[in-house]
Amino acid sequence: MNYRAEIDVMPLKALLDPQGKAVAKSMKNLGVNEITDIRIGKHITLYLKADSEKSAKEKVETACKKLLANPIMEYYEYQIFSE
């Protein structure tokens, strides 16, 4: 069966996000003072074949843990969809 995984990788909440801070400061320069904090991460969409949703989740977990996210600095969340 074909599946699609939508994965969000974000910096850990306890860590400083310098890119987010820079963008937040730029928002003030644009006159958008209501935005007080921004966290920037990455969104990954991947497509895979697996025998079951459970197997698809295992493959996505492996990809996230071993390649897509750095667990020292980032956390990830994902959803699996049947295609």
N, C-alpha and C positions, 0 to 999 in steps of 0.2 A: 504494500500500500504506500501511497505517496503522502508525505507530511510536509508542513511548513512550520518552522520555528521562528518566532519573533523574540529576539533576545535584547535586553537592555543591560548594558554594563556601565556602572557608575562608580565614581570614587567613593570610598568609605566615608561615612558621615563624619567620622572623627578626624579626617584629614583635610587639610587646606586644599582648595581647588583654585589654583592660581588663574587658570583660564576663565573660570566662572567669575572670579573677582574682577578680572580685567574687563569682561563683558558687562558686568554690573556697573562698573565705573563709567563705561561708555554710554550706558543707558541714561545716566544722569546728564552727560554732555548733550544727549539728544533731547533733554527736557522730560524724560520719562522717569520722574523722581519716585513714583509709586513702587517701582521694582527695587526691592531691597537686597535680594540674594539670588544668585543663579548658580546652579551646579551643571556642569557640562560632562556628558559621557558619550557613549556610542550606541547606536542601534544597529543590530545585525539581523538580517533575514537570511535564513538558510533553508534549503530544500533537501529532503532526504527520503530514502526508501527504507522501510522497516516492516517487519512482520506484524507488529502491533504498536499501539500507542506507548505501551510500557517500554518496548524496545527502542522506539524513537526517543523517548525521554532519556533513556540510558545513554544513547549516542550523543544527544545534545549535552548532557551533563559532562560526558568525557571531553567533548570539544571545548566546553566552557572552562573546565578545570585545567585542562592541559595546554590550551592555546589562546582562547578568546579573552580570558580575564586573568588578571594578576591578583590572586587572592590576598596578597599582602597589602595591596592598595585599592582593590576594587571588589565590588560585589556584583552579582548578576541575578536577573530574574528573567523568566521566559514563559512563553505560552506555546503550546503545540496545537496545530490545526490540521485536520484531514483535508487533503486536496482532491 
